[in-house]
Each structure stands twice: as C-alpha cells, then as structure tokens.
Amino acid sequence: MHNKTDIIVVGAGPSGSFSALTAAKMGAEVTVCEEHKEIGYPNHCAGHISIKGLTRLGLHLPTKAIENQIKGAVFYSPSGHEFKVRLASPVTYVIERAMFDKHLAQLAVKAGAIFQLETRAKSLLLDKGQVRGVSSKSGEKLVSKIVIDAEGCTSTILKQIGLRTFDRSSVVNAVNGEVTHIDGVENDTVEVYLGQKYAHGLFAWIIPRRDGSAKVGLATNGNPRECLKHFLKSHPIARKKLTSKSVENLSYHLIPLGGPIPKTYYNGFLTVGDAASQVKPTTGGGVIMGLTCAKIAGESAYQAVQLNDFSESFLSRYQQMWQQTVSFDMTVMRRIRLMLNCLSDRRLDKIIAIASQLNLNESLQKISDIDFQGKAMIPLLRSPAAWTVVLYSLFAYLTSR
C-alpha cells in the first residue's frame, strides 16, 4: 500500500480518473482509492456522451468501447406526438461504460497514478482544520497534501467538513437496463419519452446499439422499478417497440439535477463530478461536465502542490475556474428543468406539437454543442419558431404555478 502521496483521489469513476490523469501528467504523485474490486462496476450509467465534448477534452476512445454513433433524436410527448431532430453527422457516442471507465484509469496509470482497489475512503484525516488525507474502511491512514473527492452521489466525506451536499429535493431515481431486440427504432437515433405520467422529474429513453439491441431506462421522482414496468406496458409508442418486455442487467442510481453545490473546496480538499452535482439539469448527463471540471480540479491540485499552498483562499480558484467555464450553462439548464417539471402532460403535448408544426428541428440543427446548452441556445433566439415555442412554454409554466 502507498500511504503517502501528493494527491489522493477518492473514486475511480470518470471524474476521479480524469483528475488523477491530469495531475499525474503534470508531475504530481497521485493515488486513487476505489472501493470496488473492479473499475467500471457496478455500472450506473446509460453511456451516451457527446463526441464534441470528448474531442474538447482531448480524449480518443478505443473503437471497441464505442457501441454506436448517434445522429439524431426523437422526442415523444405523453400522448405520442413526436418531434424529430436529425443532423448530418454523428453527435454522440453510445459507449460501453465499464470499458470507458477502465480506459480513463489506464491512461492515468500510464501517466504515473497509482490505483488502490477495494480501498474505501471512510473519512477524512483532519489536522487543525486542514485535510491531510483519508482513513480507509480497513483502518489504514493514507496521508496526502490534498484530497480530491470524486466519490459520486454518496457524498459521505463532504459532510465531515461541513460542505453542503446536493439538493435532495432535486434528485431523481434512475434505472437503466438492456433489451436484446427493438422494433421500429432507427439505428442512429435515440428516443426520448417525456411526461409526468411515465417519468415525472426527467424522462425515459431508448438508446439503440449497432447490433440491434438497446439500452432502456428512465429517471423519475417516483419508484424507478415500478415506473419502468408502467412505461414498458402502457406507453402508446414505446410498448410497440420494446416487444420483449424483458429488460436485463438493471442498475439503479441517483442523478442530482439541482445544479452544482455552493462550495466545492476546503483547506486541502476539492470535490468534483456527481459529488459536486456538476450534472446537466436538463438531461442528467454528468460525464462531460464532470470531466470538464475534473481537468480543472487536477490542474488546481497540482498547482497547490507546486506552491505548497493548500489553503481555502488558494483552492477557491478551482471553483472560480469551473464556474467561469460552466456556470452560465448550468444556470440556464436549471431554469429549463424547473420549467419542464411544472408542465402538465397536456402542455407538453401542445409544445411538442407546436415544435413539430413550426419545423423547429431546422433551427435546432444549427446547435453546435449539446453539453454547454446555455451558450448553444443563443443562436436559436434568431428563429421565430424557437421564440414561439419558448413563449408558449413560458406561458404554460407561469400559468401552471
């Protein structure tokens, strides 16, 4: 066991491994503590991420990790109205998440990071208000100059130093599984099913793979298992496409949709990814946002080591930097999520119908970035069709409160 290092990263998910990779490449000694015996398991994600986001971060995935390339999406209203957006070239990858996680960890190892599997960080080591490392579940003390918390939605060690965790009222319960066969789903198009009746709080999805199988799931304020059963059995469109009704390899996880937590730093401590609620409130996607902030966390931790300054004052620069990068988009997406949550199924039916009738898909084809949705929506303001949908949505939101 390596019990003394520059940086300890808690959690070997994408955000943890990318923080470790970034800091290790710059020259820091990094140890990653992962509670499970194998990276990538258990799998908590559908694995649908943007190609542009990966390219922006300098990540090139192995071919075997890419299960499909997606060019478009179909949005279904609660009663079955559809609105389709299709682009000329692929926008997203469907990835094998465990393989993706392992790939990032392998890159970090090649850069010099050390991974300690089956090592659960139970608590932080504190000395006069300064984080000095972590104590593992087995009782071993792992000493470091700074800790990066990438433990995900459990957020246990945040509470020890009094940092506020994510807003529990904005968390949805997600379930994801796999079906071996689907009917009537275009192979390069994801399907999104909206509505309080089936997935109140977010939506349901069908994500096709190249081999004809698909990932199926939903996220909801309710019981995800029961909501998935209801969706498969009762949705007027989806029930015809998911003919087997048998979904295998079910996994469950929480998704925080309330936007980033107020404070992501402390003396000798940074937090990143799902633990910091750096997740898109509109879609629940956390990989690219988490990786974007993880890169900043890795750089900030390395700079702290170089300057031997682990004070809150210095580490607050991490928050300033990630806020400059994503705060505007997070704010816009949060407001959109709040509006969507208030809309009745009848209103959603109307909005989807209007968007389809006005050919809003032509305007949406100009959106160049699905991760930074706030900035990406600015060009839409030039579109009369977009204004019509926005104004009707705003009216529906205000009259539903």
Secondary structure, 3 states (H helix, E strand, C coil): CCCEEEEEEECCCHHHHHHHHHHHHHCCCEEEEECCCCCCCCCCCCCEEEHHHHHHCCCCCCHHHEEEEECEEEEECCCCCEEEEECCCCCEEEECHHHHHHHHHHHHHHCCCEEEECCCEEEEEEECCEEEEEEECCCCEEEEEEEEECCHHHCHHHHHCCCCCCCHHHEEEEEEEEECCCCCCCCCEEEEECCHHHHCCCCEEEEECCCCCEEEEEEECCCHHHHHHHHHHHCCCHHHHCCCCCCEEEEEEEEECCCCCCCCEECCEEECHHHHCCCCCCCCCCHHHHHHHHHHHHHHHHHHHHHCCCCHHHHHHHHHHHHHHHHHHHHHHHHHHHHHHHCCHHHHHHHHHHHHHCCHHHHHCCCCCCCCHHHHHHHHHHCHHHHHHHHHHHHHHHHHC
